[in-house]
């Protein structure tokens, strides 16, 4: 069966389009994978055998009660998941939601399995948090 020139051109175009699409999707996924930072809990860090030190990462957990100390422009506190703990050192302004007993995600580099130098603090609200505007829209059914 002989294919006409028009059909051959369409097939070539479709093959080229699919090839370019696959290559583009591959590069998009690779780029996103390199830029997305998930956070690890202190237990995750403690249990990993092949953890990389001095690489940008995030640690998440709760700020341990009575663990916050400040010296000059540095704040030091302990992040815990109630099984393991990591001491975090940070220089800079802390968010308003940052408090003992509250959730936090810190971004920085891990020096060893027990010490983390943070470059950024991301304070978290609890799972029951709801913005005031949404509470008003929901009415009296929400506390």
Backbone as CSV, one residue per row, in Angstrom:
resi,resn,N_x,N_y,N_z,CA_x,CA_y,CA_z,C_x,C_y,C_z
1,UNK,0.841,-1.173,0.000,0.000,0.000,0.000,0.884,1.232,0.000
2,UNK,0.699,2.084,-0.940,1.489,3.296,-1.053,0.761,4.447,-0.377
3,UNK,1.541,5.205,0.389,0.965,6.360,1.068,1.229,7.610,0.239
4,UNK,0.264,8.472,0.222,0.446,9.707,-0.534,1.414,10.630,0.205
5,UNK,1.904,11.600,-0.493,2.853,12.564,0.089,2.194,13.322,1.245
6,UNK,0.924,13.642,1.107,0.180,14.365,2.145,0.100,13.536,3.436
7,UNK,-0.178,12.242,3.310,-0.268,11.353,4.471,1.110,11.199,5.124
8,UNK,2.146,11.066,4.329,3.511,10.943,4.861,3.893,12.200,5.637
9,UNK,3.552,13.361,5.110,3.858,14.621,5.791,3.111,14.726,7.126
10,UNK,1.863,14.311,7.148,1.087,14.333,8.393,1.685,13.385,9.431
11,UNK,2.062,12.190,8.989,2.671,11.224,9.918,3.993,11.759,10.463
12,UNK,4.807,12.339,9.600,6.089,12.911,10.024,5.856,14.038,11.023
13,UNK,4.858,14.890,10.750,4.524,15.984,11.659,4.071,15.456,13.018
14,UNK,3.220,14.446,13.031,2.740,13.872,14.297,3.868,13.227,15.094
15,UNK,4.749,12.513,14.409,5.895,11.892,15.090,6.803,12.963,15.679
16,UNK,7.058,14.014,14.933,7.892,15.118,15.412,7.231,15.819,16.595
17,UNK,5.925,16.064,16.495,5.190,16.710,17.585,5.224,15.868,18.861
18,UNK,5.038,14.573,18.735,5.069,13.686,19.911,6.469,13.640,20.517
19,UNK,7.487,13.604,19.684,8.864,13.569,20.184,9.189,14.850,20.946
20,UNK,8.838,15.997,20.383,9.078,17.275,21.061,8.291,17.338,22.368
21,UNK,7.060,16.846,22.376,6.237,16.847,23.591,6.861,15.988,24.685
22,UNK,7.321,14.814,24.340,7.947,13.917,25.324,9.207,14.562,25.896
23,UNK,10.023,15.161,25.045,11.250,15.817,25.523,10.904,16.992,26.436
24,UNK,9.903,17.794,26.057,9.498,18.932,26.884,8.977,18.470,28.241
25,UNK,8.156,17.450,28.261,7.627,16.927,29.525,8.757,16.390,30.396
26,UNK,9.711,15.708,29.798,10.853,15.193,30.545,11.608,16.329,31.231
27,UNK,11.903,17.412,30.499,12.642,18.525,31.081,11.834,19.261,32.141
28,UNK,10.543,19.379,31.957,9.695,20.018,32.971,9.710,19.210,34.264
29,UNK,9.571,17.914,34.154,9.586,17.056,35.345,10.942,17.111,36.039
30,UNK,12.015,17.076,35.287,13.363,17.148,35.875,13.567,18.474,36.594
31,UNK,13.111,19.567,35.986,13.260,20.887,36.598,12.452,20.984,37.881
32,UNK,11.213,20.527,37.860,10.385,20.569,39.063,10.954,19.694,40.161
33,UNK,11.445,18.528,39.797,12.009,17.610,40.784,13.212,18.235,41.488
34,UNK,13.991,18.997,40.771,15.166,19.638,41.359,14.824,20.837,42.219
35,UNK,13.654,21.446,42.025,13.296,22.660,42.742,12.290,22.446,43.860
36,UNK,11.611,21.316,43.894,10.630,21.055,44.944,11.353,20.543,46.183
37,UNK,11.044,21.181,47.320,11.634,20.757,48.582,10.529,20.229,49.488
38,UNK,10.552,18.963,49.765,9.633,18.377,50.731,10.289,18.504,52.094
39,UNK,9.500,18.437,53.156,10.153,18.472,54.456,10.203,17.077,55.069
40,UNK,11.233,16.872,55.854,11.435,15.610,56.561,11.225,15.853,58.041
41,UNK,10.726,14.857,58.732,10.578,14.960,60.179,11.907,14.593,60.826
42,UNK,12.102,14.942,62.093,13.324,14.525,62.778,13.529,13.005,62.763
43,UNK,12.444,12.225,62.828,12.579,10.766,62.751,13.059,10.327,61.378
44,UNK,12.555,10.981,60.319,13.024,10.669,58.965,14.521,10.894,58.851
45,UNK,14.987,12.021,59.370,16.417,12.349,59.314,17.223,11.326,60.098
46,UNK,16.728,10.974,61.280,17.453,10.035,62.141,17.540,8.653,61.515
47,UNK,16.506,8.222,60.794,16.467,6.865,60.259,17.169,6.712,58.917
48,UNK,17.362,7.814,58.195,17.997,7.715,56.872,19.471,7.392,57.010
49,UNK,19.905,6.398,56.271,21.315,6.006,56.280,22.129,6.836,55.296
50,UNK,21.520,7.203,54.172,22.240,7.879,53.094,21.915,9.366,53.016
51,UNK,21.712,10.018,54.158,21.347,11.431,54.175,22.540,12.292,53.756
52,UNK,22.242,13.342,53.002,23.284,14.232,52.513,23.337,15.462,53.412
53,UNK,24.503,15.740,53.980,24.688,16.915,54.825,25.093,18.103,53.966
54,UNK,24.905,19.303,54.481,25.258,20.562,53.807,24.538,20.745,52.480
55,UNK,23.334,20.194,52.365,22.498,20.369,51.175,21.179,20.982,51.622
56,UNK,20.632,21.900,50.814,19.385,22.565,51.154,18.261,21.547,51.336
57,UNK,17.559,21.654,52.463,16.441,20.765,52.756,15.522,21.445,53.750
58,UNK,14.404,20.806,54.021,13.447,21.312,55.010,13.205,20.265,56.077
59,UNK,13.081,20.745,57.305,12.756,19.910,58.460,11.442,20.439,59.015
60,UNK,10.502,19.533,59.327,9.223,19.953,59.871,8.885,19.214,61.148
61,UNK,8.176,19.891,62.011,7.746,19.287,63.267,7.176,20.350,64.180
62,UNK,7.230,20.070,65.467,6.723,20.997,66.471,7.900,21.643,67.190
63,UNK,7.734,22.914,67.581,8.749,23.589,68.379,8.588,23.080,69.810
64,UNK,9.632,22.467,70.329,9.580,21.871,71.667,9.390,22.961,72.721
65,UNK,8.516,22.677,73.697,8.279,23.625,74.787,9.570,23.907,75.548
66,UNK,9.749,25.155,75.900,10.897,25.640,76.684,12.234,25.380,76.005
67,UNK,12.252,25.348,74.671,13.511,25.095,73.967,14.056,26.333,73.260
68,UNK,13.272,27.410,73.213,13.708,28.607,72.491,14.656,29.428,73.351
69,UNK,15.853,29.669,72.803,16.827,30.553,73.449,17.330,31.545,72.406
70,UNK,17.591,32.767,72.861,18.116,33.780,71.955,19.425,34.318,72.495
71,UNK,20.385,34.494,71.577,21.682,35.094,71.899,22.006,36.075,70.792
72,UNK,22.099,37.341,71.150,22.337,38.411,70.180,21.303,38.352,69.062
73,UNK,21.706,38.040,67.844,20.751,38.004,66.729,20.429,36.578,66.288
74,UNK,20.776,35.596,67.114,20.557,34.191,66.772,19.523,33.582,67.718
75,UNK,18.598,32.855,67.142,17.613,32.122,67.937,17.889,30.632,67.755
76,UNK,17.822,29.913,68.846,18.035,28.468,68.797,16.833,27.786,69.450
77,UNK,16.352,26.723,68.812,15.193,26.003,69.317,15.277,24.555,68.862
78,UNK,14.403,23.734,69.398,14.387,22.314,69.074,13.107,21.977,68.320
79,UNK,13.264,21.289,67.200,12.121,20.784,66.427,11.980,19.303,66.768
80,UNK,10.768,18.893,67.109,10.534,17.516,67.516,9.313,16.934,66.810
81,UNK,9.325,15.630,66.662,8.123,14.918,66.212,7.674,13.975,67.333
82,UNK,8.160,14.250,68.532,7.856,13.527,69.763,8.518,12.158,69.831
83,UNK,9.370,11.832,68.862,10.207,10.639,68.916,11.669,11.038,68.859
84,UNK,11.996,11.965,67.948,13.358,12.454,67.788,13.345,13.973,67.740
85,UNK,14.514,14.563,67.976,14.626,16.021,68.014,15.832,16.477,67.215
86,UNK,15.731,17.696,66.686,16.851,18.337,65.991,16.949,19.759,66.516
87,UNK,18.147,20.176,66.886,18.392,21.541,67.326,18.555,22.408,66.085
88,UNK,17.852,23.543,66.074,17.878,24.451,64.927,18.438,25.795,65.365
89,UNK,19.342,26.335,64.564,19.894,27.659,64.795,19.481,28.557,63.635
90,UNK,19.008,29.782,63.955,18.508,30.677,62.924,18.873,32.109,63.264
91,UNK,19.313,32.859,62.266,19.586,34.287,62.414,18.629,35.040,61.506
92,UNK,17.819,35.893,62.088,16.870,36.666,61.307,15.577,36.878,62.060
93,UNK,14.615,37.416,61.357,13.303,37.703,61.934,12.425,36.461,61.861
94,UNK,11.775,36.162,62.980,10.904,34.990,63.013,9.469,35.408,62.703
95,UNK,8.672,34.522,62.086,7.273,34.847,61.779,6.434,34.995,63.047
96,UNK,5.315,35.699,62.933,4.428,35.913,64.083,3.851,34.618,64.637
97,UNK,3.621,33.624,63.794,3.036,32.357,64.251,4.050,31.442,64.936
98,UNK,5.321,31.823,64.943,6.370,30.991,65.535,6.272,31.058,67.056
99,UNK,5.960,29.920,67.673,5.827,29.831,69.132,6.150,28.422,69.579
100,UNK,6.446,28.276,70.857,6.655,26.944,71.426,5.353,26.157,71.350
101,UNK,5.481,24.871,71.035,4.311,24.007,70.956,3.547,24.111,69.654
102,UNK,4.018,24.917,68.721,3.345,25.093,67.437,4.152,24.431,66.325
103,UNK,3.501,24.165,65.209,4.150,23.551,64.066,5.071,24.523,63.346
104,UNK,6.144,23.978,62.783,7.114,24.804,62.066,7.797,23.965,60.989
105,UNK,8.138,24.621,59.888,8.985,24.024,58.866,10.149,24.974,58.701
106,UNK,11.370,24.443,58.810,12.563,25.270,58.655,13.328,24.815,57.423
107,UNK,13.847,25.772,56.691,14.607,25.481,55.481,16.048,25.884,55.720
108,UNK,16.973,25.032,55.340,18.391,25.315,55.542,19.226,24.093,55.252
109,UNK,20.331,23.985,55.983,21.232,22.855,55.757,21.435,22.066,57.039
110,UNK,21.512,20.776,56.889,21.721,19.855,58.003,23.217,19.682,58.201
111,UNK,23.710,20.005,59.392,25.136,19.850,59.683,25.448,18.430,60.144
112,UNK,24.600,17.876,60.966,24.645,16.462,61.333,23.227,16.068,61.696
113,UNK,23.006,14.862,62.145,21.642,14.389,62.376,20.950,15.066,63.557
114,UNK,21.701,15.872,64.311,21.122,16.540,65.470,21.169,18.055,65.405
115,UNK,21.784,18.636,64.352,21.941,20.089,64.290,21.647,20.604,62.888
116,UNK,20.817,21.643,62.823,20.341,22.194,61.562,20.531,23.707,61.591
117,UNK,21.083,24.272,60.527,21.225,25.726,60.413,20.168,26.210,59.422
118,UNK,19.221,26.974,59.931,18.090,27.409,59.123,18.383,28.730,58.423
119,UNK,17.922,28.822,57.187,18.003,30.087,56.455,16.619,30.740,56.376
120,UNK,15.587,29.958,56.694,14.221,30.473,56.650,13.334,29.656,57.579
121,UNK,12.421,30.332,58.260,11.441,29.668,59.134,10.061,29.873,58.540
122,UNK,9.341,28.780,58.380,7.968,28.824,57.883,7.076,28.296,59.004
123,UNK,6.456,29.194,59.749,5.587,28.767,60.847,4.296,28.217,60.262
124,UNK,3.790,27.154,60.870,2.569,26.504,60.393,1.454,26.713,61.396
125,UNK,0.238,26.807,60.874,-0.931,26.819,61.758,-1.426,25.388,61.900
126,UNK,-2.276,25.159,62.889,-2.779,23.796,63.086,-3.838,23.452,62.044
127,UNK,-4.263,22.200,62.037,-5.207,21.730,61.026,-6.608,22.308,61.213
128,UNK,-6.881,22.914,62.352,-8.193,23.499,62.608,-8.280,24.963,62.198
129,UNK,-7.176,25.525,61.707,-7.155,26.937,61.338,-8.111,27.208,60.183
130,UNK,-8.840,28.324,60.299,-9.704,28.752,59.206,-9.661,30.286,59.179
131,UNK,-9.376,30.883,58.028,-9.354,32.342,57.949,-10.686,32.944,58.387
132,UNK,-10.651,34.144,58.938,-11.847,34.801,59.468,-12.910,34.962,58.388
133,UNK,-12.468,35.309,57.177,-13.416,35.509,56.084,-14.198,34.223,55.790
134,UNK,-13.522,33.088,55.824,-14.184,31.806,55.564,-15.129,31.456,56.708
135,UNK,-14.723,31.761,57.941,-15.604,31.505,59.088,-16.908,32.274,58.940
136,UNK,-16.794,33.540,58.498,-17.998,34.358,58.327,-18.909,33.781,57.254
137,UNK,-18.323,33.304,56.160,-19.113,32.720,55.088,-19.779,31.416,55.516
138,UNK,-19.086,30.638,56.381,-19.606,29.345,56.818,-20.717,29.516,57.846
139,UNK,-20.778,30.679,58.481,-21.830,30.933,59.457,-21.497,30.396,60.826
140,UNK,-22.492,30.072,61.600,-22.314,29.631,62.984,-21.947,28.170,63.113
141,UNK,-21.885,27.418,62.020,-21.573,26.005,62.091,-20.114,25.724,62.385
142,UNK,-19.277,26.744,62.279,-17.841,26.576,62.461,-17.394,27.370,63.660
143,UNK,-16.552,26.755,64.493,-16.025,27.456,65.670,-14.807,28.243,65.307
